[in-house]
Amino acid sequence: MDKTQRATRIQRIVNTIAERATAVPEGARPAYIQEEVAKVREAFRRTYEADESSAAYAMEFVDRMSGWIKARVHALETEHSRVELIRDRAEVES
């Protein structure tokens, strides 16, 4: 797996965790995200334990995941809010 493939894999994981996090109550989200990132860290540690350079690269991604997930959650919620606003306006105008 090359760097691009690993980055794509990380992005899919970030999106999945973020989408699931939107269903978690806001107060519980930080703990949920932290728990999910810990699971990813352990899975990556096992996956890349034989290749030290790949392991280091993967852990760099994992170290940044919480921030990416939080940003993605915000983007998803903002998008959802916009859709709701548009839907509400359309109902009022009809």
C-alpha positions as CSV (number, residue, x, y, z in Angstrom):
1,M,0.0,0.0,0.0
2,D,1.6,3.3,-1.1
3,K,1.2,6.7,0.7
4,T,-1.8,7.7,-1.5
5,Q,-3.6,4.5,-0.7
6,R,-2.9,4.9,3.0
7,A,-4.2,8.5,2.9
8,T,-7.3,7.4,1.1
9,R,-7.9,4.8,3.7
10,I,-7.4,7.3,6.5
11,Q,-9.9,9.6,4.9
12,R,-12.5,6.9,4.7
13,I,-12.0,6.1,8.3
14,V,-12.2,9.8,9.3
15,N,-15.5,10.2,7.3
16,T,-17.0,7.0,8.9
17,I,-16.1,8.0,12.4
18,A,-17.4,11.6,11.8
19,E,-20.7,10.4,10.3
20,R,-21.2,8.1,13.3
21,A,-20.2,10.9,15.8
22,T,-23.0,13.1,14.5
23,A,-25.5,10.5,16.0
24,V,-23.7,10.7,19.4
25,P,-24.9,13.4,21.8
26,E,-22.7,16.5,21.6
27,G,-21.4,16.1,25.2
28,A,-20.3,12.5,24.6
29,R,-18.7,13.2,21.2
30,P,-15.1,14.0,22.4
31,A,-15.0,10.7,24.4
32,Y,-16.5,8.8,21.4
33,I,-14.0,10.3,19.0
34,Q,-11.1,9.6,21.4
35,E,-12.2,5.9,21.8
36,E,-12.5,5.4,18.0
37,V,-9.1,7.0,17.3
38,A,-7.6,4.7,20.0
39,K,-9.1,1.7,18.1
40,V,-7.6,2.9,14.9
41,R,-4.3,3.5,16.5
42,E,-4.2,-0.1,17.8
43,A,-5.3,-1.6,14.5
44,F,-2.7,0.4,12.6
45,R,0.0,-0.5,15.2
46,R,-0.7,-4.2,14.5
47,T,-1.0,-3.7,10.8
48,Y,2.3,-1.9,10.4
49,E,4.4,-3.4,13.3
50,A,6.6,-5.2,10.8
51,D,7.4,-2.1,8.8
52,E,8.8,0.7,11.0
53,S,8.8,3.4,8.4
54,S,5.1,2.7,7.4
55,A,4.2,2.5,11.1
56,A,5.7,5.9,11.7
57,Y,3.8,7.4,8.7
58,A,0.5,5.8,9.8
59,M,0.9,7.0,13.4
60,E,1.4,10.6,12.1
61,F,-2.0,10.3,10.4
62,V,-3.6,8.8,13.5
63,D,-2.1,11.6,15.6
64,R,-4.0,14.1,13.4
65,M,-7.3,12.2,13.1
66,S,-9.1,13.7,16.1
67,G,-8.8,17.2,14.6
68,W,-9.9,16.0,11.2
69,I,-12.8,14.1,12.6
70,K,-14.0,17.2,14.6
71,A,-13.7,19.3,11.5
72,R,-15.7,16.8,9.4
73,V,-18.4,16.6,12.1
74,H,-18.7,20.4,12.0
75,A,-18.9,20.3,8.2
76,L,-21.5,17.6,8.2
77,E,-23.6,19.5,10.8
78,T,-23.2,22.7,8.9
79,E,-24.3,21.0,5.7
80,H,-27.3,19.4,7.5
81,S,-28.3,22.9,8.9
82,R,-28.1,24.4,5.5
83,V,-30.3,21.7,4.0
84,E,-32.8,22.1,6.8
85,L,-32.8,25.9,6.3
86,I,-33.4,25.5,2.5
87,R,-36.1,23.0,3.2
88,D,-37.8,25.3,5.7
89,R,-37.7,28.2,3.3
90,A,-39.1,26.1,0.5
91,E,-42.0,25.1,2.7
92,V,-42.8,28.7,3.7
93,E,-42.7,29.9,0.1
94,S,-45.0,27.2,-1.1
